[in-house]
Amino acid sequence: MASTVTSAAPLTERGRLKADRRAAILAAAARLFAERGYAGVTIEDLGTAVGVSGPAVYRHFAGKSAVLAAILEDASRSLLDGADLVLAEAPDAERALRSLIRFHVAFALGQADVIAVQDRELEQLDPGVRHEVRSLQRRYVERWVATLAELRPDRAEVELRFRAHAAFGLLNSTPHSARTPGRRPADGTVRGILEEMAWASLMS
């Protein structure tokens, strides 16, 4: 399936700096929310983490809830867009599933704080935003289920969906729970272990 890419207009220097600051705030917020919990972080904390005053954060976000919404919406859209790109480029279902696994492992290893925030703080979102995040997540899951259905036509869809969620549980929990230095192998080894275990859980 071919994908259509629309070229965005290049950012001005001011626009680039604004985008960089927004990204820095979101990265700091994900780390602080994961460490302290959403309720334990203030706007002033977010500003301090990126070297600005608390009120300066309001130039980028309406408030702390908007920061949380951006973290979870951006992550969910990134996963869905990434899955669509993987599927568009894969020549067959087996390689599509292996690529989906590699893609999700890379996300889990690189975004452990975001995953922790997703697990703990989703209910803090306003209902409309929470509905949008869950909708994006469901669409992401369905990409996996459709791919699995091609490989395992002998299995009921409800089982394939259960397997997909179980694989996400494995991939999402391990990087965050084993982040202490010396308590897990090198990242390259972890990546291989997680990919192998996810494949086994989906295809056994």
Backbone as a chain_set.jsonl record, in Angstrom:
{"seq": "MASTVTSAAPLTERGRLKADRRAAILAAAARLFAERGYAGVTIEDLGTAVGVSGPAVYRHFAGKSAVLAAILEDASRSLLDGADLVLAEAPDAERALRSLIRFHVAFALGQADVIAVQDRELEQLDPGVRHEVRSLQRRYVERWVATLAELRPDRAEVELRFRAHAAFGLLNSTPHSARTPGRRPADGTVRGILEEMAWASLMS", "coords": {"N": [[0.855, -1.182, 0.0], [0.738, 2.084, -0.983], [1.968, 5.164, 0.37], [1.043, 8.552, 0.959], [2.876, 11.458, 1.139], [2.871, 14.597, 2.474], [4.567, 17.519, 1.944], [5.768, 19.689, 4.39], [5.806, 23.198, 5.012], [8.97, 24.819, 5.33], [10.33, 25.514, 8.576], [10.592, 28.716, 10.098], [13.385, 30.406, 11.698], [12.516, 31.327, 14.172], [10.237, 29.762, 14.454], [11.41, 27.249, 14.542], [12.881, 27.375, 16.921], [10.792, 27.664, 18.726], [9.467, 25.214, 18.376], [11.485, 23.507, 19.237], [11.671, 24.248, 21.94], [9.127, 23.524, 22.83], [9.273, 20.732, 22.467], [11.288, 20.173, 24.315], [10.05, 20.866, 26.719], [8.01, 18.935, 26.775], [9.516, 16.562, 26.899], [10.833, 16.892, 29.359], [8.609, 17.045, 31.017], [7.47, 14.486, 30.699], [9.466, 12.957, 31.92], [9.433, 13.988, 34.568], [6.728, 13.572, 35.32], [6.692, 10.801, 35.21], [8.498, 10.202, 37.245], [7.507, 11.505, 39.588], [4.76, 11.503, 39.486], [1.767, 12.853, 38.064], [0.282, 14.634, 39.697], [2.224, 15.491, 41.423], [3.834, 17.372, 40.232], [4.523, 20.68, 39.275], [3.706, 23.614, 37.275], [5.781, 25.386, 37.577], [7.858, 23.619, 38.193], [8.149, 22.38, 35.706], [8.997, 24.527, 34.129], [11.449, 25.149, 35.392], [12.864, 22.82, 34.818], [13.504, 23.102, 32.149], [14.848, 25.42, 32.065], [13.46, 27.868, 32.146], [11.117, 30.367, 33.348], [8.221, 29.461, 35.313], [5.749, 30.725, 34.358], [6.5, 31.132, 31.683], [6.101, 28.747, 30.433], [3.459, 28.799, 29.719], [3.411, 30.062, 27.3], [3.545, 28.096, 25.489], [1.817, 26.054, 26.22], [-1.517, 25.688, 27.467], [-1.796, 24.965, 30.091], [-0.941, 22.669, 32.795], [-2.449, 20.364, 32.325], [-2.747, 20.469, 29.582], [-0.159, 19.968, 28.779], [0.165, 17.295, 29.591], [-1.804, 16.154, 27.94], [-0.682, 16.662, 25.417], [1.648, 15.084, 25.527], [0.59, 12.446, 25.586], [-1.139, 12.358, 23.376], [0.643, 12.959, 21.264], [2.368, 10.751, 21.447], [0.626, 8.6, 20.905], [-0.25, 9.206, 18.311], [2.192, 9.115, 17.0], [2.858, 6.407, 17.22], [0.751, 5.218, 15.733], [1.1, 6.419, 13.191], [3.665, 5.494, 12.648], [3.232, 2.72, 12.537], [1.584, 2.576, 10.282], [3.369, 3.391, 8.299], [5.273, 1.326, 8.439], [3.682, -0.855, 7.625], [3.018, -0.075, 5.056], [5.409, -0.361, 3.755], [6.172, -3.006, 4.042], [6.697, -6.158, 2.476], [5.238, -8.489, 2.872], [3.056, -10.313, 5.157], [4.451, -11.587, 7.262], [6.94, -10.255, 7.395], [5.918, -7.771, 7.867], [4.848, -8.032, 10.458], [7.183, -8.597, 11.935], [8.516, -6.21, 11.537], [6.742, -4.414, 12.749], [7.033, -5.26, 15.389], [9.779, -4.655, 15.834], [9.647, -1.886, 15.537], [7.95, -1.162, 17.687], [9.431, -2.063, 19.868], [11.654, -0.361, 19.69], [10.387, 2.056, 20.249], [9.499, 1.556, 22.877], [11.932, 1.241, 24.267], [13.064, 3.722, 23.88], [11.217, 5.537, 24.874], [10.466, 5.19, 27.58], [9.638, 6.741, 29.778], [7.387, 8.076, 28.779], [5.686, 5.911, 28.344], [5.315, 5.055, 30.982], [3.915, 7.257, 31.986], [1.632, 7.129, 30.403], [0.548, 4.704, 31.35], [-0.102, 5.354, 34.002], [-1.388, 7.845, 34.166], [-3.473, 8.334, 32.385], [-6.178, 8.635, 33.023], [-6.266, 11.172, 34.026], [-6.666, 12.93, 32.0], [-8.774, 15.267, 30.22], [-12.142, 14.336, 29.38], [-12.754, 14.403, 26.55], [-10.221, 14.526, 25.321], [-9.101, 12.209, 26.347], [-10.74, 10.322, 25.129], [-9.955, 10.675, 22.447], [-7.247, 9.89, 22.555], [-7.536, 7.202, 23.295], [-8.928, 6.283, 21.075], [-6.984, 6.559, 19.045], [-5.15, 4.694, 20.029], [-6.631, 2.324, 19.872], [-6.869, 2.076, 17.108], [-4.224, 1.659, 16.452], [-3.758, -0.834, 17.675], [-5.456, -2.369, 16.081], [-4.091, -2.436, 13.68], [-2.084, -4.258, 14.223], [-3.632, -6.515, 14.829], [-4.904, -7.048, 12.376], [-2.707, -7.706, 10.824], [-1.764, -9.974, 12.176], [-3.957, -11.63, 11.717], [-3.65, -12.314, 9.064], [-1.49, -13.996, 9.209], [-2.256, -15.926, 11.039], [-4.825, -17.311, 10.308], [-6.299, -19.312, 11.393], [-6.966, -18.663, 13.945], [-9.209, -17.107, 16.264], [-10.423, -13.735, 16.059], [-10.705, -12.412, 18.512], [-8.854, -13.75, 20.099], [-6.47, -13.086, 18.807], [-6.396, -10.34, 19.241], [-6.152, -10.305, 21.995], [-3.621, -11.492, 22.229], [-2.067, -9.501, 21.016], [-2.38, -7.365, 22.84], [-1.193, -8.564, 25.063], [1.431, -8.809, 24.172], [2.1, -6.094, 23.967], [2.019, -5.447, 26.667], [4.228, -6.874, 27.629], [6.351, -5.655, 26.139], [6.125, -2.975, 26.859], [6.425, -2.845, 29.636], [8.893, -3.943, 30.444], [11.275, -2.344, 29.638], [11.002, -0.054, 31.314], [10.91, -1.098, 33.89], [13.396, -2.165, 34.262], [15.491, -0.289, 34.309], [17.575, 0.482, 35.917], [21.071, 0.881, 36.091], [23.174, -1.89, 35.429], [21.281, -3.789, 35.946], [20.199, -4.879, 33.734], [20.857, -6.319, 30.477], [23.01, -4.974, 27.823], [21.661, -2.438, 25.61], [21.4, -3.34, 22.933], [21.274, -6.109, 23.251], [19.01, -6.336, 24.89], [17.093, -5.39, 23.118], [17.062, -7.442, 21.178], [16.215, -9.613, 22.758], [13.642, -8.794, 23.578], [12.346, -8.557, 21.096], [12.416, -11.217, 20.212], [10.923, -12.509, 22.245], [8.452, -11.224, 21.973], [7.689, -11.997, 19.389], [7.42, -14.766, 19.811], [5.32, -14.803, 21.685], [3.225, -13.861, 20.169], [2.984, -15.63, 18.035], [3.04, -18.278, 18.877]], "CA": [[0.0, 0.0, 0.0], [1.555, 3.284, -1.079], [1.581, 6.227, 1.271], [1.191, 9.886, 0.415], [3.55, 12.336, 2.08], [2.7, 16.002, 2.16], [5.708, 18.293, 2.429], [5.416, 20.841, 5.202], [6.621, 24.38, 4.764], [10.109, 24.864, 6.255], [10.144, 26.385, 9.723], [11.464, 29.855, 10.291], [14.244, 30.236, 12.863], [11.674, 31.494, 15.354], [9.39, 28.579, 14.559], [12.229, 26.112, 14.967], [13.179, 27.529, 18.34], [9.553, 27.391, 19.468], [9.244, 23.766, 18.326], [12.496, 22.881, 20.102], [11.306, 24.483, 23.34], [7.958, 22.685, 23.1], [9.752, 19.355, 22.614], [12.039, 20.09, 25.567], [9.068, 20.863, 27.813], [7.327, 17.637, 26.796], [10.459, 15.542, 27.375], [11.02, 17.102, 30.8], [7.357, 16.71, 31.692], [7.345, 13.026, 30.732], [10.383, 12.451, 32.946], [8.968, 14.381, 35.901], [5.467, 12.872, 35.599], [7.023, 9.398, 35.474], [9.19, 10.106, 38.525], [6.769, 12.04, 40.735], [3.321, 11.485, 39.28], [1.227, 14.098, 37.513], [-0.123, 15.536, 40.778], [3.39, 15.956, 42.155], [4.634, 18.263, 39.399], [3.898, 21.975, 39.035], [4.172, 24.35, 36.099], [7.095, 25.929, 37.927], [8.805, 22.518, 38.038], [8.384, 22.181, 34.28], [9.826, 25.623, 33.673], [12.798, 24.975, 35.931], [13.512, 21.692, 34.151], [13.992, 23.495, 30.824], [15.575, 26.661, 32.182], [12.642, 29.073, 31.988], [10.196, 30.564, 34.46], [6.958, 28.733, 35.181], [4.814, 31.388, 33.441], [6.936, 31.021, 30.286], [5.537, 27.51, 29.882], [2.143, 29.121, 29.165], [3.547, 30.477, 25.906], [3.491, 26.893, 24.662], [0.706, 25.2, 26.641], [-2.509, 26.399, 28.273], [-1.636, 24.571, 31.485], [-0.326, 21.357, 32.999], [-3.259, 19.338, 31.68], [-2.447, 20.513, 28.149], [1.132, 19.292, 28.612], [-0.11, 15.856, 29.657], [-2.537, 15.785, 26.728], [0.248, 16.655, 24.287], [2.524, 13.91, 25.657], [-0.099, 11.2, 25.255], [-1.619, 12.423, 21.993], [1.794, 12.853, 20.366], [2.856, 9.371, 21.466], [-0.337, 7.724, 20.235], [-0.2, 9.497, 16.873], [3.473, 8.64, 16.501], [2.756, 4.958, 17.074], [-0.146, 4.892, 14.621], [1.75, 6.809, 11.942], [4.775, 4.579, 12.429], [2.693, 1.43, 12.108], [1.114, 2.705, 8.895], [4.552, 3.419, 7.438], [5.803, -0.04, 8.429], [2.815, -1.72, 6.828], [3.091, 0.352, 3.659], [6.696, -0.761, 3.176], [6.427, -4.447, 4.214], [6.258, -6.918, 1.299], [4.32, -9.57, 3.23], [2.562, -10.215, 6.531], [5.464, -11.982, 8.248], [7.887, -9.162, 7.576], [5.187, -6.661, 8.475], [4.776, -8.239, 11.905], [8.52, -8.431, 12.5], [8.821, -4.779, 11.526], [5.928, -3.805, 13.801], [7.672, -5.58, 16.67], [10.993, -3.843, 15.949], [9.228, -0.499, 15.72], [7.425, -0.957, 19.034], [10.551, -2.225, 20.802], [12.426, 0.882, 19.658], [9.608, 3.066, 20.977], [9.497, 1.225, 24.302], [13.253, 1.504, 24.824], [13.368, 5.137, 23.805], [10.18, 6.371, 25.475], [9.984, 4.516, 28.79], [8.915, 7.699, 30.621], [6.069, 8.306, 28.178], [4.883, 4.72, 28.606], [4.926, 5.091, 32.39], [2.875, 8.283, 32.129], [0.431, 6.565, 29.789], [-0.017, 3.675, 32.226], [-0.54, 5.862, 35.299], [-2.042, 9.155, 34.196], [-4.466, 8.504, 31.321], [-7.462, 9.082, 33.567], [-6.176, 12.592, 34.362], [-7.024, 13.722, 30.829], [-10.163, 15.646, 30.015], [-12.819, 13.228, 28.685], [-12.625, 14.46, 25.1], [-8.848, 14.174, 24.963], [-8.932, 10.785, 26.673], [-11.416, 9.568, 24.059], [-9.112, 10.736, 21.248], [-6.065, 9.056, 22.779], [-7.952, 5.798, 23.248], [-9.258, 5.979, 19.683], [-5.712, 6.355, 18.347], [-4.572, 3.447, 20.512], [-7.401, 1.207, 19.299], [-6.51, 1.96, 15.694], [-2.894, 1.05, 16.432], [-3.935, -2.258, 17.973], [-6.092, -3.049, 14.95], [-3.067, -2.699, 12.656], [-1.444, -5.504, 14.624], [-4.596, -7.621, 14.723], [-5.1, -7.356, 10.961], [-1.5, -8.398, 10.357], [-1.793, -11.314, 12.767], [-5.015, -12.423, 11.082], [-3.104, -12.869, 7.82], [-0.555, -15.062, 9.551], [-2.936, -16.957, 11.835], [-6.246, -17.338, 9.97], [-6.945, -20.366, 12.173], [-7.265, -18.17, 15.286], [-10.281, -16.121, 16.346], [-9.954, -12.354, 16.189], [-10.615, -12.044, 19.923], [-7.583, -14.269, 20.603], [-5.379, -12.298, 18.235], [-6.366, -9.049, 19.935], [-5.595, -10.587, 23.323], [-2.181, -11.698, 22.06], [-1.452, -8.199, 20.752], [-2.314, -6.624, 24.105], [-0.207, -9.224, 25.922], [2.753, -8.429, 23.669], [2.333, -4.706, 24.378], [2.323, -5.47, 28.088], [5.62, -7.311, 27.749], [7.281, -4.682, 25.582], [6.034, -1.682, 27.54], [6.796, -2.887, 31.052], [10.263, -4.359, 30.692], [12.285, -1.278, 29.63], [10.87, 0.857, 32.447], [11.155, -1.787, 35.161], [14.791, -2.616, 34.338], [16.319, 0.815, 33.845], [18.707, 0.698, 36.798], [22.311, 0.353, 35.517], [23.643, -3.149, 35.979], [20.19, -4.736, 36.174], [19.75, -5.446, 32.479], [21.943, -6.365, 29.487], [23.149, -3.804, 26.956], [20.441, -2.168, 24.853], [21.301, -4.199, 21.763], [20.828, -7.429, 23.706], [17.625, -6.187, 25.33], [16.26, -5.28, 21.923], [16.905, -8.771, 20.595], [15.413, -10.443, 23.666], [12.256, -8.357, 23.512], [11.797, -8.915, 19.787], [12.223, -12.673, 20.193], [9.827, -12.874, 23.141], [7.2, -10.736, 21.404], [7.331, -12.875, 18.281], [6.952, -16.037, 20.378], [4.007, -14.63, 22.316], [2.209, -13.614, 19.146], [2.887, -16.674, 17.007], [3.089, -19.638, 19.421]], "C": [[0.89, 1.23, 0.0], [1.047, 4.34, -0.128], [1.843, 7.559, 0.605], [1.788, 10.779, 1.476], [3.381, 13.764, 1.622], [3.847, 16.79, 2.764], [5.225, 19.501, 3.206], [6.328, 22.004, 4.844], [7.764, 24.417, 5.766], [9.86, 25.86, 7.379], [11.075, 27.586, 9.644], [12.348, 29.583, 11.502], [13.427, 30.359, 14.142], [10.784, 30.275, 15.556], [10.164, 27.361, 15.02], [12.539, 26.177, 16.454], [11.954, 27.225, 19.203], [9.276, 25.893, 19.507], [10.227, 23.037, 19.227], [12.131, 23.055, 21.574], [10.095, 23.625, 23.729], [8.4, 21.239, 23.338], [10.506, 19.175, 23.925], [11.095, 20.049, 26.763], [8.391, 19.499, 27.906], [8.248, 16.535, 27.315], [10.671, 15.666, 28.88], [9.771, 16.707, 31.569], [7.167, 15.2, 31.781], [8.237, 12.436, 31.824], [9.875, 12.758, 34.346], [7.656, 13.682, 36.267], [5.734, 11.406, 35.919], [7.661, 9.236, 36.85], [8.299, 10.441, 39.714], [5.258, 11.857, 40.654], [2.841, 12.851, 38.819], [0.904, 15.1, 38.617], [1.07, 16.133, 41.51], [4.283, 16.918, 41.396], [3.858, 19.552, 39.158], [4.408, 22.581, 37.731], [5.555, 24.936, 36.359], [8.177, 24.85, 37.798], [9.156, 22.309, 36.566], [9.272, 23.283, 33.722], [11.267, 25.468, 34.122], [13.559, 23.887, 35.181], [14.065, 22.059, 32.783], [14.629, 24.886, 30.849], [14.785, 27.919, 31.915], [11.78, 29.23, 33.233], [8.93, 29.755, 34.226], [5.991, 29.404, 34.223], [5.206, 31.284, 31.972], [6.401, 29.754, 29.627], [4.197, 27.797, 29.22], [2.23, 29.689, 27.751], [3.394, 29.299, 24.951], [2.278, 26.013, 24.975], [-0.228, 25.982, 27.55], [-2.381, 26.084, 29.757], [-1.049, 23.183, 31.57], [-1.124, 20.256, 32.315], [-3.019, 19.306, 30.179], [-1.109, 19.86, 27.845], [0.928, 17.786, 28.622], [-0.82, 15.383, 28.395], [-1.596, 15.696, 25.535], [1.167, 15.442, 24.337], [1.814, 12.665, 25.132], [-0.662, 11.207, 23.84], [-0.46, 12.271, 21.015], [2.297, 11.416, 20.299], [1.922, 8.449, 20.696], [-0.35, 7.947, 18.729], [1.101, 8.988, 16.261], [3.453, 7.128, 16.285], [1.893, 4.58, 15.877], [0.506, 5.238, 13.283], [2.91, 5.876, 11.617], [4.318, 3.213, 11.948], [2.23, 1.488, 10.664], [2.285, 2.727, 7.922], [5.17, 2.029, 7.324], [4.983, -0.926, 7.5], [2.856, -1.353, 5.35], [4.353, -0.169, 2.98], [6.94, -2.267, 3.22], [5.903, -5.222, 3.005], [5.293, -8.048, 1.609], [4.011, -9.484, 4.716], [3.627, -10.587, 7.561], [6.455, -10.849, 8.485], [7.204, -7.92, 8.157], [5.149, -6.813, 9.99], [6.144, -8.072, 12.548], [8.91, -6.953, 12.551], [8.009, -4.025, 12.561], [6.554, -4.043, 15.172], [8.924, -4.723, 16.854], [10.65, -2.38, 16.224], [8.765, -0.255, 17.147], [8.523, -1.132, 20.086], [11.38, -0.945, 20.849], [11.7, 1.989, 20.409], [9.673, 2.801, 22.478], [10.841, 1.532, 24.956], [13.562, 2.991, 24.864], [12.417, 6.043, 24.551], [9.594, 5.734, 26.735], [9.207, 5.469, 29.689], [7.508, 7.941, 30.092], [5.149, 7.118, 28.455], [4.419, 4.685, 30.056], [3.813, 6.101, 32.621], [1.556, 7.779, 31.551], [-0.247, 5.57, 30.736], [-0.685, 4.278, 33.459], [-1.489, 7.054, 35.229], [-3.114, 9.357, 33.136], [-5.777, 9.076, 31.846], [-7.436, 10.546, 33.997], [-6.605, 13.487, 33.201], [-8.485, 14.136, 30.851], [-10.843, 14.571, 29.182], [-12.652, 13.238, 27.175], [-11.248, 14.066, 24.624], [-8.597, 12.697, 25.229], [-9.576, 9.909, 25.601], [-10.559, 9.547, 22.798], [-7.885, 9.853, 21.396], [-6.442, 7.581, 22.684], [-8.322, 5.38, 21.832], [-7.995, 5.725, 18.869], [-5.082, 5.028, 18.75], [-5.307, 2.237, 19.943], [-7.04, 0.997, 17.843], [-5.128, 1.333, 15.544], [-2.983, -0.454, 16.689], [-4.501, -2.993, 16.768], [-5.113, -3.281, 13.806], [-2.365, -4.017, 12.956], [-2.393, -6.691, 14.433], [-4.798, -8.021, 13.27], [-3.894, -8.103, 10.401], [-1.445, -9.818, 10.902], [-2.821, -12.211, 12.089], [-4.544, -13.019, 9.76], [-2.204, -14.056, 8.098], [-1.214, -16.215, 10.282], [-4.428, -16.961, 11.537], [-7.03, -18.397, 10.736], [-7.372, -19.894, 13.552], [-8.355, -17.101, 15.239], [-9.707, -14.728, 16.563], [-9.799, -11.945, 17.645], [-9.311, -12.561, 20.536], [-6.411, -13.45, 20.079], [-5.267, -10.938, 18.919], [-5.784, -9.217, 21.336], [-4.083, -10.764, 23.237], [-1.466, -10.363, 21.819], [-1.318, -7.401, 22.04], [-1.288, -7.247, 25.054], [1.212, -8.865, 25.481], [3.08, -6.993, 24.051], [2.697, -4.649, 25.865], [3.765, -5.867, 28.348], [6.577, -6.204, 27.317], [7.287, -3.377, 26.357], [6.542, -1.714, 28.97], [8.28, -3.135, 31.27], [11.27, -3.217, 30.66], [12.207, -0.374, 30.851], [11.242, 0.176, 33.765], [12.601, -2.218, 35.327], [15.75, -1.533, 33.877], [17.534, 1.062, 34.731], [19.973, 0.104, 36.188], [22.752, -0.924, 36.226], [22.556, -4.188, 36.177], [19.61, -5.273, 34.879], [20.925, -5.479, 31.516], [22.023, -5.059, 28.698], [21.911, -3.667, 26.075], [20.287, -3.066, 23.634], [20.806, -5.589, 22.12], [19.379, -7.381, 24.151], [16.685, -6.142, 24.133], [15.996, -6.656, 21.317], [16.034, -9.679, 21.449], [13.94, -10.081, 23.548], [11.611, -8.723, 22.174], [11.499, -10.408, 19.707], [11.03, -13.088, 21.05], [8.49, -12.411, 22.585], [6.749, -11.625, 20.253], [6.772, -14.194, 18.804], [5.567, -15.902, 20.978], [2.893, -14.43, 21.306], [1.955, -14.825, 18.264], [2.874, -18.087, 17.574], [1.72, -20.309, 19.291]], "O": [[1.713, 1.397, 0.9], [-0.149, 4.414, 0.155], [2.753, 7.687, -0.215], [1.271, 10.856, 2.591], [3.718, 14.098, 0.486], [4.072, 16.731, 3.973], [4.371, 20.251, 2.733], [7.472, 21.815, 4.429], [7.564, 24.086, 6.935], [9.259, 26.914, 7.169], [12.209, 27.477, 9.178], [12.099, 28.641, 12.254], [13.618, 29.591, 15.085], [10.598, 29.808, 16.68], [9.658, 26.542, 15.786], [12.471, 25.171, 17.161], [12.061, 26.613, 20.266], [8.895, 25.358, 20.548], [9.865, 22.073, 19.902], [12.264, 22.121, 22.364], [10.049, 23.069, 24.826], [7.959, 20.598, 24.292], [10.378, 18.138, 24.576], [11.312, 19.291, 27.708], [8.219, 18.966, 29.003], [7.817, 15.673, 28.081], [10.687, 14.663, 29.594], [9.856, 16.107, 32.64], [6.751, 14.688, 32.82], [7.827, 11.537, 32.558], [9.883, 11.887, 35.215], [7.489, 13.245, 37.406], [5.086, 10.829, 36.792], [7.402, 8.254, 37.545], [8.329, 9.747, 40.73], [4.556, 12.039, 41.649], [3.438, 13.876, 39.146], [1.214, 16.285, 38.49], [0.941, 17.175, 42.152], [5.373, 17.249, 41.86], [2.663, 19.513, 38.867], [5.4, 22.127, 37.16], [6.398, 24.975, 35.463], [9.286, 25.135, 37.345], [10.317, 22.089, 36.222], [10.186, 23.018, 32.941], [12.195, 25.634, 33.331], [14.758, 24.019, 34.936], [14.992, 21.41, 32.296], [14.917, 25.464, 29.801], [15.35, 28.933, 31.504], [11.721, 28.331, 34.073], [8.602, 29.405, 33.092], [5.449, 28.733, 33.345], [4.339, 31.341, 31.1], [6.264, 29.696, 28.405], [3.826, 27.12, 28.261], [1.209, 29.785, 27.07], [3.145, 29.479, 23.759], [1.773, 25.311, 24.099], [0.214, 26.839, 28.315], [-2.821, 26.873, 30.594], [-0.7, 22.583, 30.554], [-0.542, 19.312, 31.779], [-3.077, 18.241, 29.564], [-0.932, 19.265, 26.782], [1.455, 17.079, 27.763], [-0.482, 14.336, 27.843], [-1.693, 14.769, 24.731], [1.441, 14.831, 23.303], [2.372, 11.919, 24.327], [-0.664, 10.173, 23.172], [-0.57, 11.53, 20.038], [2.617, 10.918, 19.219], [2.378, 7.608, 19.921], [-0.449, 6.993, 17.957], [1.109, 8.489, 15.135], [3.97, 6.631, 15.284], [2.27, 3.711, 15.09], [0.468, 4.438, 12.348], [3.118, 5.51, 10.46], [4.933, 2.618, 11.064], [2.46, 0.55, 9.901], [2.204, 2.145, 6.84], [5.547, 1.604, 6.232], [5.538, -1.661, 6.683], [2.741, -2.225, 4.489], [4.364, -0.392, 1.77], [7.818, -2.766, 2.516], [4.786, -4.973, 2.552], [4.596, -8.524, 0.714], [4.612, -8.695, 5.445], [3.698, -9.969, 8.623], [6.772, -10.519, 9.628], [7.834, -7.121, 8.85], [5.385, -5.853, 10.724], [6.25, -7.459, 13.61], [9.557, -6.507, 13.498], [8.517, -3.097, 13.189], [6.598, -3.143, 16.011], [9.113, -4.128, 17.915], [11.292, -1.725, 17.046], [9.141, 0.746, 17.757], [8.536, -0.418, 21.088], [11.766, -0.494, 21.927], [12.325, 2.772, 21.124], [9.881, 3.727, 23.263], [10.881, 2.03, 26.08], [14.243, 3.467, 25.773], [12.753, 7.193, 24.838], [8.379, 5.737, 26.934], [8.22, 5.064, 30.304], [6.55, 8.003, 30.862], [3.971, 7.299, 28.764], [3.275, 4.331, 30.338], [2.872, 5.832, 33.368], [0.494, 7.98, 32.14], [-1.467, 5.592, 30.901], [-1.714, 3.779, 33.914], [-2.303, 7.254, 36.131], [-3.623, 10.47, 33.0], [-6.41, 9.904, 31.189], [-8.487, 11.109, 34.303], [-6.877, 14.671, 33.398], [-9.328, 13.449, 31.427], [-10.187, 13.944, 28.349], [-12.43, 12.186, 26.574], [-11.112, 13.35, 23.631], [-7.955, 12.016, 24.429], [-9.022, 8.88, 25.213], [-10.448, 8.508, 22.147], [-7.52, 9.14, 20.46], [-5.731, 6.8, 22.053], [-8.06, 4.247, 21.431], [-7.943, 4.776, 18.087], [-4.54, 4.315, 17.906], [-4.682, 1.243, 19.573], [-6.919, -0.141, 17.39], [-4.891, 0.564, 14.613], [-2.35, -1.247, 15.991], [-4.08, -4.109, 16.463], [-5.282, -4.226, 13.037], [-2.085, -4.799, 12.047], [-1.992, -7.741, 13.932], [-4.857, -9.211, 12.96], [-4.045, -9.024, 9.598], [-1.116, -10.755, 10.175], [-2.588, -13.406, 11.907], [-4.983, -14.103, 9.374], [-2.158, -15.008, 7.319], [-0.778, -17.36, 10.158], [-5.227, -16.648, 12.419], [-8.261, -18.392, 10.737], [-8.061, -20.621, 14.267], [-8.421, -16.3, 14.306], [-8.648, -14.562, 17.169], [-8.869, -11.215, 17.988], [-8.724, -11.9, 21.392], [-5.471, -13.156, 20.817], [-4.163, -10.445, 19.147], [-5.019, -8.374, 21.804], [-3.347, -10.246, 24.077], [-0.385, -10.129, 22.36], [-0.264, -6.824, 22.308], [-0.591, -6.527, 25.771], [2.089, -8.644, 26.316], [4.216, -6.699, 24.422], [3.579, -3.89, 26.266], [4.443, -5.27, 29.184], [7.504, -5.858, 28.049], [8.331, -2.741, 26.498], [7.042, -0.705, 29.467], [8.863, -2.581, 32.202], [12.073, -3.115, 31.587], [13.242, 0.036, 31.377], [11.822, 0.804, 34.65], [13.002, -2.601, 36.426], [16.703, -1.806, 33.147], [18.442, 1.788, 34.328], [19.966, -1.064, 35.799], [22.708, -1.024, 37.452], [22.843, -5.331, 36.532], [18.643, -6.035, 34.9], [21.896, -4.748, 31.707], [21.207, -4.157, 28.884], [21.202, -4.642, 25.823], [19.181, -3.509, 23.324], [20.015, -6.182, 21.386], [18.6, -8.278, 23.83], [15.626, -6.77, 24.13], [14.86, -6.994, 20.986], [15.209, -10.428, 20.925], [13.088, -10.962, 23.431], [10.457, -9.151, 22.134], [10.455, -10.813, 19.197], [10.222, -13.919, 20.636], [7.493, -13.121, 22.708], [5.572, -11.968, 20.15], [5.763, -14.686, 18.298], [4.725, -16.784, 20.805], [1.744, -14.79, 21.563], [0.835, -15.028, 17.795], [2.709, -19.033, 16.804], [1.557, -21.46, 19.693]]}, "num_chains": 1, "name": "protein.A"}
